[in-house]
Amino acid sequence: MPAKRSAKSSKPKVKRASKEEIEAIKQLLLEHYPDSVTELHYRNLYELLVAVMLSAQCTDKRVNIITPALFERYPDVASLARADVEEVKRYIQTCSFFNNKAKNLVAMARMVMERYGGEIPLDEKELVKLPGVGQKTAHVVMIEYAGANLMAVDTHVFRVAHRLGLSDAMTAKGTEEDLVRAFRTDLHRLHQAMVLFGRYICKAIKPECDRCFLTQYCKSKENFKAR
């Protein structure tokens, strides 16, 4: 009786991109998305941080619908720190996981007021100390607001990285490390380029391969033929 194949060995391993392919992918992403920025609407660091916190497992489109009224009611860190959590919940109730997010938003604002004198720290080590702010959220904020040479991996970046053979890591953290090693520079621009590319072209379901400018480097295109 043949030995059973493990789940790990039965999964076909995606061929990794070569150094030449990585450089070509990098240049094409930068060429097609030269001024890529987040699609979240914000006017200052406070609004950006709140929007990014809300965007976890929620679409940017939904967040942009929610935030105008939220920011009118709580225009700054100080007002959000004084907020009643139940009231915040009502403003963001159409957002995924709104109960926990409301608690984290108020707790974040209170910590900013108490520990940082009302100024949101634009430093990764300090940002991740805030309630509801993990490494990915901190990186997205620093990428967008300060142009930091960092990478953040959301569902779009993860998918694109694996389809292009830029990573075979099973976690977002591992994928981030692979992308940092592969690209090294222009990470802030490449992060947002990969988000937009994954959101509008290299979609999870029915990717638009006919208008993809990276087809020749795709390691997964055979999976989408004749669909």
C-alpha atoms as a printed R data frame, in Angstrom:
    type eleno elety resid chain resno       x      y       z
1   ATOM     1    CA   MET     A     1   0.000  0.000   0.000
2   ATOM     2    CA   PRO     A     2   1.572  3.327  -1.047
3   ATOM     3    CA   ALA     A     3   2.377  5.802   1.657
4   ATOM     4    CA   LYS     A     4   0.023  8.708   2.014
5   ATOM     5    CA   ARG     A     5   1.298 12.018   0.712
6   ATOM     6    CA   SER     A     6   1.289 14.799   3.248
7   ATOM     7    CA   ALA     A     7  -0.809 17.894   2.615
8   ATOM     8    CA   LYS     A     8   2.408 19.867   2.321
9   ATOM     9    CA   SER     A     9   3.967 17.589  -0.304
10  ATOM    10    CA   SER     A    10   0.767 17.329  -2.351
11  ATOM    11    CA   LYS     A    11   0.660 21.071  -2.920
12  ATOM    12    CA   PRO     A    12   2.609 22.053  -6.047
13  ATOM    13    CA   LYS     A    13   5.458 24.383  -5.221
14  ATOM    14    CA   VAL     A    14   5.392 27.659  -7.130
15  ATOM    15    CA   LYS     A    15   8.592 28.412  -8.986
16  ATOM    16    CA   ARG     A    16  10.380 31.394  -7.488
17  ATOM    17    CA   ALA     A    17  11.167 34.412  -9.649
18  ATOM    18    CA   SER     A    18  14.781 34.917 -10.701
19  ATOM    19    CA   LYS     A    19  16.750 38.055  -9.877
20  ATOM    20    CA   GLU     A    20  16.207 39.266 -13.439
21  ATOM    21    CA   GLU     A    21  12.473 38.644 -13.204
22  ATOM    22    CA   ILE     A    22  12.261 40.410  -9.847
23  ATOM    23    CA   GLU     A    23  13.956 43.500 -11.266
24  ATOM    24    CA   ALA     A    24  11.658 43.484 -14.300
25  ATOM    25    CA   ILE     A    25   8.559 43.104 -12.110
26  ATOM    26    CA   LYS     A    26   9.745 45.935  -9.879
27  ATOM    27    CA   GLN     A    27  10.312 48.309 -12.788
28  ATOM    28    CA   LEU     A    28   6.975 47.494 -14.418
29  ATOM    29    CA   LEU     A    29   5.065 48.055 -11.185
30  ATOM    30    CA   LEU     A    30   6.768 51.405 -10.652
31  ATOM    31    CA   GLU     A    31   6.152 52.363 -14.273
32  ATOM    32    CA   HIS     A    32   2.444 51.534 -14.193
33  ATOM    33    CA   TYR     A    33   1.831 53.015 -10.732
34  ATOM    34    CA   PRO     A    34   4.258 55.957 -10.519
35  ATOM    35    CA   ASP     A    35   2.245 57.957  -7.979
36  ATOM    36    CA   SER     A    36   0.386 55.221  -6.153
37  ATOM    37    CA   VAL     A    37  -1.208 56.206  -2.841
38  ATOM    38    CA   THR     A    38  -3.830 54.704  -0.591
39  ATOM    39    CA   GLU     A    39  -7.467 54.931  -1.654
40  ATOM    40    CA   LEU     A    40  -8.483 55.703   1.913
41  ATOM    41    CA   HIS     A    41  -9.639 59.295   2.384
42  ATOM    42    CA   TYR     A    42  -7.857 61.297   5.077
43  ATOM    43    CA   ARG     A    43  -6.619 64.831   5.789
44  ATOM    44    CA   ASN     A    44  -4.078 64.279   8.545
45  ATOM    45    CA   LEU     A    45  -2.206 61.610  10.494
46  ATOM    46    CA   TYR     A    46  -5.058 61.096  12.946
47  ATOM    47    CA   GLU     A    47  -7.585 60.422  10.182
48  ATOM    48    CA   LEU     A    48  -5.144 58.151   8.359
49  ATOM    49    CA   LEU     A    49  -4.507 56.021  11.436
50  ATOM    50    CA   VAL     A    50  -8.212 55.683  12.193
51  ATOM    51    CA   ALA     A    51  -9.011 54.805   8.564
52  ATOM    52    CA   VAL     A    52  -6.275 52.179   8.414
53  ATOM    53    CA   MET     A    53  -7.444 50.641  11.688
54  ATOM    54    CA   LEU     A    54 -10.983 50.429  10.300
55  ATOM    55    CA   SER     A    55  -9.779 48.947   7.000
56  ATOM    56    CA   ALA     A    56  -8.606 45.686   8.584
57  ATOM    57    CA   GLN     A    57 -10.725 42.972   6.926
58  ATOM    58    CA   CYS     A    58 -12.932 45.695   5.469
59  ATOM    59    CA   THR     A    59 -12.860 47.390   2.079
60  ATOM    60    CA   ASP     A    60 -11.472 50.886   1.590
61  ATOM    61    CA   LYS     A    61 -14.747 51.788  -0.132
62  ATOM    62    CA   ARG     A    62 -16.742 50.911   2.991
63  ATOM    63    CA   VAL     A    63 -14.310 52.779   5.259
64  ATOM    64    CA   ASN     A    64 -14.612 55.890   3.084
65  ATOM    65    CA   ILE     A    65 -18.392 55.760   3.509
66  ATOM    66    CA   ILE     A    66 -18.079 55.514   7.290
67  ATOM    67    CA   THR     A    67 -15.374 58.048   8.101
68  ATOM    68    CA   PRO     A    68 -16.921 61.414   7.061
69  ATOM    69    CA   ALA     A    69 -19.554 61.287   9.816
70  ATOM    70    CA   LEU     A    70 -17.095 59.725  12.254
71  ATOM    71    CA   PHE     A    71 -14.545 62.492  11.726
72  ATOM    72    CA   GLU     A    72 -17.196 65.193  11.937
73  ATOM    73    CA   ARG     A    73 -18.197 63.849  15.355
74  ATOM    74    CA   TYR     A    74 -14.635 63.178  16.494
75  ATOM    75    CA   PRO     A    75 -12.367 65.577  14.556
76  ATOM    76    CA   ASP     A    76  -9.198 64.866  16.525
77  ATOM    77    CA   VAL     A    77  -7.498 62.525  18.981
78  ATOM    78    CA   ALA     A    78  -8.721 64.491  22.006
79  ATOM    79    CA   SER     A    79 -12.394 64.227  21.055
80  ATOM    80    CA   LEU     A    80 -12.083 60.511  20.274
81  ATOM    81    CA   ALA     A    81 -10.360 59.943  23.627
82  ATOM    82    CA   ARG     A    82 -13.422 61.395  25.368
83  ATOM    83    CA   ALA     A    83 -15.844 59.354  23.293
84  ATOM    84    CA   ASP     A    84 -18.289 56.803  24.581
85  ATOM    85    CA   VAL     A    85 -17.487 53.426  23.027
86  ATOM    86    CA   GLU     A    86 -21.153 52.616  22.431
87  ATOM    87    CA   GLU     A    87 -21.592 55.821  20.455
88  ATOM    88    CA   VAL     A    88 -18.497 55.084  18.358
89  ATOM    89    CA   LYS     A    89 -19.973 51.672  17.597
90  ATOM    90    CA   ARG     A    90 -23.040 53.313  16.096
91  ATOM    91    CA   TYR     A    91 -20.881 55.343  13.725
92  ATOM    92    CA   ILE     A    92 -18.922 52.331  12.488
93  ATOM    93    CA   GLN     A    93 -21.527 49.554  12.775
94  ATOM    94    CA   THR     A    94 -21.411 48.767   9.038
95  ATOM    95    CA   CYS     A    95 -17.706 47.980   9.339
96  ATOM    96    CA   SER     A    96 -16.515 44.439  10.006
97  ATOM    97    CA   PHE     A    97 -15.671 43.678  13.662
98  ATOM    98    CA   PHE     A    98 -17.035 47.101  14.667
99  ATOM    99    CA   ASN     A    99 -17.341 46.159  18.353
100 ATOM   100    CA   ASN     A   100 -13.633 45.504  18.825
101 ATOM   101    CA   LYS     A   101 -12.646 48.318  16.485
102 ATOM   102    CA   ALA     A   102 -14.687 50.862  18.469
103 ATOM   103    CA   LYS     A   103 -13.013 49.755  21.704
104 ATOM   104    CA   ASN     A   104  -9.571 49.923  20.111
105 ATOM   105    CA   LEU     A   105 -10.158 53.339  18.545
106 ATOM   106    CA   VAL     A   106 -11.109 54.921  21.871
107 ATOM   107    CA   ALA     A   107  -8.318 53.109  23.731
108 ATOM   108    CA   MET     A   108  -5.815 54.177  21.071
109 ATOM   109    CA   ALA     A   109  -6.859 57.821  21.376
110 ATOM   110    CA   ARG     A   110  -6.673 57.723  25.164
111 ATOM   111    CA   MET     A   111  -3.169 56.268  25.074
112 ATOM   112    CA   VAL     A   112  -2.047 58.902  22.569
113 ATOM   113    CA   MET     A   113  -3.335 61.612  24.904
114 ATOM   114    CA   GLU     A   114  -1.917 60.095  28.083
115 ATOM   115    CA   ARG     A   115   1.429 58.764  26.864
116 ATOM   116    CA   TYR     A   116   2.265 60.906  23.846
117 ATOM   117    CA   GLY     A   117   0.755 64.269  24.734
118 ATOM   118    CA   GLY     A   118  -1.858 64.069  22.017
119 ATOM   119    CA   GLU     A   119   0.677 63.549  19.211
120 ATOM   120    CA   ILE     A   120   0.464 60.270  17.304
121 ATOM   121    CA   PRO     A   121   4.000 58.815  17.218
122 ATOM   122    CA   LEU     A   122   5.267 58.285  13.690
123 ATOM   123    CA   ASP     A   123   7.581 55.491  14.795
124 ATOM   124    CA   GLU     A   124   6.959 51.783  14.309
125 ATOM   125    CA   LYS     A   125   8.021 50.701  17.802
126 ATOM   126    CA   GLU     A   126   5.729 53.276  19.378
127 ATOM   127    CA   LEU     A   127   2.816 52.838  16.977
128 ATOM   128    CA   VAL     A   128   2.513 49.102  17.661
129 ATOM   129    CA   LYS     A   129   2.097 49.849  21.367
130 ATOM   130    CA   LEU     A   130  -1.246 51.482  20.603
131 ATOM   131    CA   PRO     A   131  -4.371 49.313  21.025
132 ATOM   132    CA   GLY     A   132  -5.526 47.870  17.712
133 ATOM   133    CA   VAL     A   133  -2.311 48.780  15.897
134 ATOM   134    CA   GLY     A   134  -0.234 45.843  14.691
135 ATOM   135    CA   GLN     A   135   2.822 45.819  12.480
136 ATOM   136    CA   LYS     A   136   0.853 45.910   9.237
137 ATOM   137    CA   THR     A   137  -1.214 48.907  10.343
138 ATOM   138    CA   ALA     A   138   1.908 50.718  11.548
139 ATOM   139    CA   HIS     A   139   3.687 50.039   8.262
140 ATOM   140    CA   VAL     A   140   0.753 51.217   6.148
141 ATOM   141    CA   VAL     A   141   0.550 54.461   8.118
142 ATOM   142    CA   MET     A   142   4.295 55.100   7.846
143 ATOM   143    CA   ILE     A   143   4.360 54.154   4.149
144 ATOM   144    CA   GLU     A   144   1.514 56.496   3.301
145 ATOM   145    CA   TYR     A   145   2.282 59.413   5.612
146 ATOM   146    CA   ALA     A   146   6.066 59.400   5.697
147 ATOM   147    CA   GLY     A   147   7.065 57.473   2.572
148 ATOM   148    CA   ALA     A   148   8.942 55.000   4.776
149 ATOM   149    CA   ASN     A   149  10.880 52.269   2.987
150 ATOM   150    CA   LEU     A   150   8.685 49.527   4.436
151 ATOM   151    CA   MET     A   151   6.472 46.776   3.071
152 ATOM   152    CA   ALA     A   152   3.029 45.818   4.338
153 ATOM   153    CA   VAL     A   153   1.240 42.663   3.248
154 ATOM   154    CA   ASP     A   154  -2.521 42.605   2.953
155 ATOM   155    CA   THR     A   155  -4.588 40.025   1.073
156 ATOM   156    CA   HIS     A   156  -3.842 41.673  -2.303
157 ATOM   157    CA   VAL     A   157  -0.088 41.926  -1.785
158 ATOM   158    CA   PHE     A   158   0.011 38.337  -0.487
159 ATOM   159    CA   ARG     A   159  -1.816 37.023  -3.565
160 ATOM   160    CA   VAL     A   160   0.264 38.985  -6.062
161 ATOM   161    CA   ALA     A   161   3.541 38.035  -4.394
162 ATOM   162    CA   HIS     A   162   2.713 34.337  -4.620
163 ATOM   163    CA   ARG     A   163   1.340 34.393  -8.158
164 ATOM   164    CA   LEU     A   164   4.489 36.140  -9.365
165 ATOM   165    CA   GLY     A   165   6.817 33.795  -7.500
166 ATOM   166    CA   LEU     A   166   8.146 36.566  -5.285
167 ATOM   167    CA   SER     A   167   7.381 34.515  -2.177
168 ATOM   168    CA   ASP     A   168   6.271 31.048  -1.155
169 ATOM   169    CA   ALA     A   169   5.921 31.898   2.534
170 ATOM   170    CA   MET     A   170   2.700 30.784   4.176
171 ATOM   171    CA   THR     A   171   2.310 33.863   6.379
172 ATOM   172    CA   ALA     A   172   2.008 37.585   5.796
173 ATOM   173    CA   LYS     A   173   5.127 38.190   7.893
174 ATOM   174    CA   GLY     A   174   7.164 35.697   5.873
175 ATOM   175    CA   THR     A   175   5.875 37.173   2.630
176 ATOM   176    CA   GLU     A   176   6.818 40.662   3.810
177 ATOM   177    CA   GLU     A   177  10.348 39.491   4.573
178 ATOM   178    CA   ASP     A   178  10.641 37.913   1.112
179 ATOM   179    CA   LEU     A   179   9.456 41.099  -0.597
180 ATOM   180    CA   VAL     A   180  11.838 43.288   1.393
181 ATOM   181    CA   ARG     A   181  14.755 41.040   0.416
182 ATOM   182    CA   ALA     A   182  13.640 40.931  -3.217
183 ATOM   183    CA   PHE     A   183  12.942 44.635  -3.818
184 ATOM   184    CA   ARG     A   184  15.060 46.392  -1.154
185 ATOM   185    CA   THR     A   185  14.238 49.943  -2.329
186 ATOM   186    CA   ASP     A   186  11.080 51.872  -3.273
187 ATOM   187    CA   LEU     A   187   9.130 49.618  -0.938
188 ATOM   188    CA   HIS     A   188   6.535 52.279  -0.092
189 ATOM   189    CA   ARG     A   189   5.660 52.735  -3.768
190 ATOM   190    CA   LEU     A   190   5.777 49.014  -4.515
191 ATOM   191    CA   HIS     A   191   3.475 48.190  -1.606
192 ATOM   192    CA   GLN     A   192   0.727 50.444  -2.885
193 ATOM   193    CA   ALA     A   193   1.355 49.402  -6.502
194 ATOM   194    CA   MET     A   194   0.849 45.761  -5.539
195 ATOM   195    CA   VAL     A   195  -2.329 46.646  -3.620
196 ATOM   196    CA   LEU     A   196  -3.818 48.396  -6.663
197 ATOM   197    CA   PHE     A   197  -2.606 45.709  -9.068
198 ATOM   198    CA   GLY     A   198  -4.156 42.986  -6.913
199 ATOM   199    CA   ARG     A   199  -7.368 44.920  -6.345
200 ATOM   200    CA   TYR     A   200  -8.123 45.754  -9.979
201 ATOM   201    CA   ILE     A   201  -6.180 43.331 -12.194
202 ATOM   202    CA   CYS     A   202  -4.779 40.299 -10.350
203 ATOM   203    CA   LYS     A   203  -8.054 39.626  -8.540
204 ATOM   204    CA   ALA     A   204  -8.642 36.615  -6.327
205 ATOM   205    CA   ILE     A   205 -11.484 35.414  -8.553
206 ATOM   206    CA   LYS     A   206 -11.423 35.914 -12.320
207 ATOM   207    CA   PRO     A   207  -8.177 37.897 -12.565
208 ATOM   208    CA   GLU     A   208  -8.089 40.129 -15.627
209 ATOM   209    CA   CYS     A   209  -5.167 38.392 -17.313
210 ATOM   210    CA   ASP     A   210  -6.011 39.931 -20.687
211 ATOM   211    CA   ARG     A   211  -4.948 43.361 -19.458
212 ATOM   212    CA   CYS     A   212  -2.158 42.258 -17.149
213 ATOM   213    CA   PHE     A   213   1.264 43.783 -17.839
214 ATOM   214    CA   LEU     A   214   3.043 41.097 -15.824
215 ATOM   215    CA   THR     A   215   1.701 38.001 -17.615
216 ATOM   216    CA   GLN     A   216   5.116 36.799 -18.740
217 ATOM   217    CA   TYR     A   217   6.292 36.675 -15.124
218 ATOM   218    CA   CYS     A   218   3.177 35.025 -13.671
219 ATOM   219    CA   LYS     A   219   3.743 31.581 -12.199
220 ATOM   220    CA   SER     A   220   0.012 30.863 -11.891
221 ATOM   221    CA   LYS     A   221  -1.406 31.836 -15.285
222 ATOM   222    CA   GLU     A   222  -1.964 28.200 -16.274
223 ATOM   223    CA   ASN     A   223  -4.522 28.001 -13.478
224 ATOM   224    CA   PHE     A   224  -6.719 30.596 -15.159
225 ATOM   225    CA   LYS     A   225  -6.708 29.389 -18.760
226 ATOM   226    CA   ALA     A   226 -10.052 28.612 -20.359
227 ATOM   227    CA   ARG     A   227 -12.006 30.046 -17.457
